[in-house]
Amino acid sequence: DSGVTQTPKHLITATGQRVTLRCSPRSGDLSVYWYQQSLDQGLQFLIQYYNGEERAKGNILERFSAQQFPDLHSELNLSSLELGDSALYFCASSVVGQGVADTQYFGPGTRLTVL
Amino acid sequence: GENVEQHPSTLSVQEGDSAVIKCTYSDSASNYFPWYKQELGKGPQLIIDIRSNVGEKKDQRIAVTLNKTAKHFSLHITETQPEDSAVYFCAARSSGLTGGGNKLTFGTGTQLKVEL
């Protein structure tokens, strides 16, 4: 158990809908990362937050957004869902994540299925 | 941006044999190279990592080597056991990110199967 928690574990929804994925980092970690894992794209970095502020951005779609709250938990919002958004979404956390390459610990993931 | 290539995509070994997985990266500014193991239905788990100022690191049956000149790094697993069967991912982190971000770029993964 990495100490990173994600909810829900599974999510099934329809095209056009909006969902929210939640992540709680390990105790003491200030940075949160979101990754998408699909069969054709592999593990892709979406976005990183550090202590409430956006720190790095990957190939995140405009339909997707994220935020990190004062208690350091994070939410990933996916809207206008398409079939191709079906994937595993992982959250990771690290102690700092700013200026140094510190270890990222991954959560168990949320499996999103868009029908 | 960074690009990480990983080979082979599948690897089958006999129990007790060694397994080697290789990765190459494109960004010479990359300075951190972790390896993750992912079992079915679970998130990636860090098994070993290496920083660019080190050429080799070992942890029991697992070792990683880094060749900065050639921009490649490898994972070595000795005395493989059935519980080593999983998907292994290499990754690279570039130090050249604006704002000091910590993005990892992952390889495409290697499905390792250890047969009895």
Interface residues (C-beta under 8 A of the other chain):
Chain A: S2 V4 S31 Y33 G42 L43 Q44 F45 Q48 R55 A56 K57 G58 F90 S94 G97 Q98 G99 V100 A101 D102 T103 Q104 Y105 F106 G107 P108 G109
Chain B: N31 Y32 P34 Y36 K42 G43 P44 Q45 L46 D49 R51 F89 A91 R93 S95 L97 G99 G100 G101 N102 K103 L104 T105 F106 G107 T108 G109
